[in-house]
């Protein structure tokens, strides 16, 4: 396991490195926000442990930028900010867990194990809805023997829809899941991708379509 720690407390970094290495876990530590963010976008990690208050770039800014770049590496906030508002803000910005200092290492390790178990990939690479099949490993959409490949952004939109078939997904939810919670992308851009996906579904003669629920959003459903 490879963990990135972004924390400006040098003694805490040394302590965590010692404990993680005893467990056979590789730890990379960065002591300011900017170097931590640069490391996170240029290297692959299984998990990021992130402080909220950092020099150069604070933890919330780091997390928001990672999620806007579609970097889905699990993030645990480890911080002295302990109010309910702080916790809600951190989780709403895309953190997977929130832990308050001071803490016990064994609890941190248990939360890491629980989080990584929860987000393990599906044993099957397919989502299905009726005769429609979607392979998220290669972004391939299939109906019977006909297939089409989706672009990365088309796939991101479609995965939200096919994970919730016959349920109406709001525009805001789709935009936050695909582009990030603080994205300023215009709603018309989402409409473009819905249009492309409908064309793909039509191209493979699928009996499944994306229905517009006026004033709310969209849902994946069978043609009427």
Beta strands, then each sheet from edge to edge (+ up, - down):
strand 1: 2-6
strand 2: 26-30
strand 3: 47-50
strand 4: 74-79
strand 5: 97-100
strand 6: 126-129
strand 7: 132-135
strand 8: 140-143
strand 9: 146-149
strand 10: 169-170
strand 11: 208-213
strand 12: 217-222
sheet 1: 2+ 1+ 3+ 4+ 5+
sheet 2: 6+ 7- 8+ 9-
sheet 3: 10+ 12- 11+
end
